[in-house]
């Protein structure tokens, strides 16, 4: 992995962005870390304990290995810093959400902003083997979804609160969004 600096436009602002970029050697390391996380997760079941959440370092790096995007590190300029990855070829700031359980509860920061939103399903019908399914979620759908009785995602953000809802229940099970890539293996 290496960190590279790019001068680009993000959300209409010219800025300098540092991105962590990955190659095939990083893919092997990613799989080692995934397996270590999975061992901890499964081991905690023996203690009837809460299992560790899926780390954003695993989901964001997996997405970068899949897409060629870079993981956001830092930014100089006035653009929002609330995205996870950036695709320099497409000039798109990306938000990455993921699940490793059958039913997600996805949370967004009150200042979250993105050009493209991706959802990665690592649970993948219980396989939990490091492969994942990729969904692209239209921003318009997210912004208008009701996250609390009578309160939309955007209204919740305006309140300065974290909107939470299940992407699987809202968009995938209902067939509103479609799978764009199945059983992705990055190592």
N, C-alpha and C positions, 0 to 999 in steps of 0.2 A: 504494500500500500504506500501511497505517497500523497502529500498534500500539495495541490497546485492552486495558484491564484489566477483568477480571470477577471478582466474588466468587462462588464456586461450590464444590460438593463434588466432590472427586476422590479416588477410592479410599477413600471413606468419611470423608475429612477436609475440613473447611471451609478454604478457602484463597483467596488472591488470585492469579490467573494472568494473565500478559501474553501476548496472542496477536497475531500478525501476520496481518492480514486483507487480502484482495486483491479487485480489481475488473477490469473489462474492459481498462483501460489496462495493468494488470499482465500480463494474458494476452498482449498483443502483445510486451511486454518479455521474457516467458518464452520465447516462440518465437524471438526474436532470440538469446537466450542458449543455447537448445537448439541452434540452427543453428551457433553459434560452437563449442560443445562438439563437435558432430558433425564439423565441419570439422577440428578438432584430432585427433579420433579417427581419421578416415579418412586424414589427412595422416601420422600416425605409422605407418600401415601401409606407406607408401612407404619408411620407414627400417627396416622389419622390427623395429619397437620395440613395447614393451608399450603398449597403448592406455590412455588415462586411464579410470578408473572413472567410473561415472555418479554425479554429485554428488547428495547428499541434498537440496541446495537446489533442484535441478530436480524431483526426484521428489516431495518434500513439497509444494512450491508447486503442482505440477500436480494433486496430489490435492486440495489446498485449493480450487483453481479449479474442479475437478470437483464437489466435495462441499459446499462452503460452510463447511468447517471452517477453523480458524485454526491457523497454524503456531506451535508452542510456543516461547516466548522465555524466560520466567522464571516463578518461582513463589515466593510467600511463604506458608509453612505447612509442615506435616509430611508432606504427600503425596509420593509418589515422583515424581521428575522424569525418569524414563527413557522417556517417550513422545515422539512426534514432533509430533502434531497433536491438537487438541481440538475436538469438535463441541459448541458451546455449547447448541444446541437439543436435542440428544440427551443432553447431559451425559456424553459418552463420550470417554475418552482413547484415542487411536489410535496404533498402531505401523504405520509405512509401510515396506514393503520393495519393492525394484524391481530389474529386470534390463534390460540393454540388449544382452545376448548370448543365444544360444540355450540355453545351459545355465548356470543360476545356481548360485552357492554362497552361500547366505544365512547371514549371521552375526548373532547376537544377543548383546547384552551380558549379563554374569552377573546384572545387576539389572533387566533389561528387564521392564517390566510394562505391561499395556494392558487396555482393555475390548474393543476390536475391533482385529483385525489385517487389513491389506489388502496385497495383492501386486499391483504394477503391472508389466505386461509391455510394455516399450517396444520390445523386439526385434520383437515382433508379426510372427512368421514372416519376419523379415529386412527388413521395410519400413523401420524406423528413420527414420520421417518426423515424429516428434513425437506421433503418435497412440499410444494405449496401451489395453490390455485390463485390466480390473479384476476381481480375485478377492477374496472375503472368506474368510479362513481361520479356521475354528473353533479357538479357543484350546485346547480339550481335545485336539484332534488334535496340535497342536504340542507341548504339554507331555508327551504320552505317547510321542512318536516316539523311536525308538532312533537316536541320533546317532553312537554308537560301539558296537562289539559289547558288548551287555549293559548299555549306559548310556543312559538316557533324557535328553531335553532338560532336564527339571527336575533330575535328578541332576547333570547337567553344571553347571547354574547353582549348585547347592548347593556344588559343588567350587570355585566362584569362577572358572570357566572360561567361555569364549565358545562356546556351542553353535553348530555349523555343519552345514547340510545343504541339499539342493536342494529347494526348495518345488515346482519344476516336476516333478521326478522323483517326489517323495513323494506329492503331492496332485493335480497337474493332469493329468499323463500317465496316471495311474492312474484318473482320473475320480472321485476321492473328493470333490473340490470342483468346483463349476461356475462358469463365467464369469458375472459379474453385469452387466458392461457391455463391449461390444466397440467397438473403434476410437474411443475417446474423443478428441475434439479440443477443447482448451481455449482456443484463440486465435480 
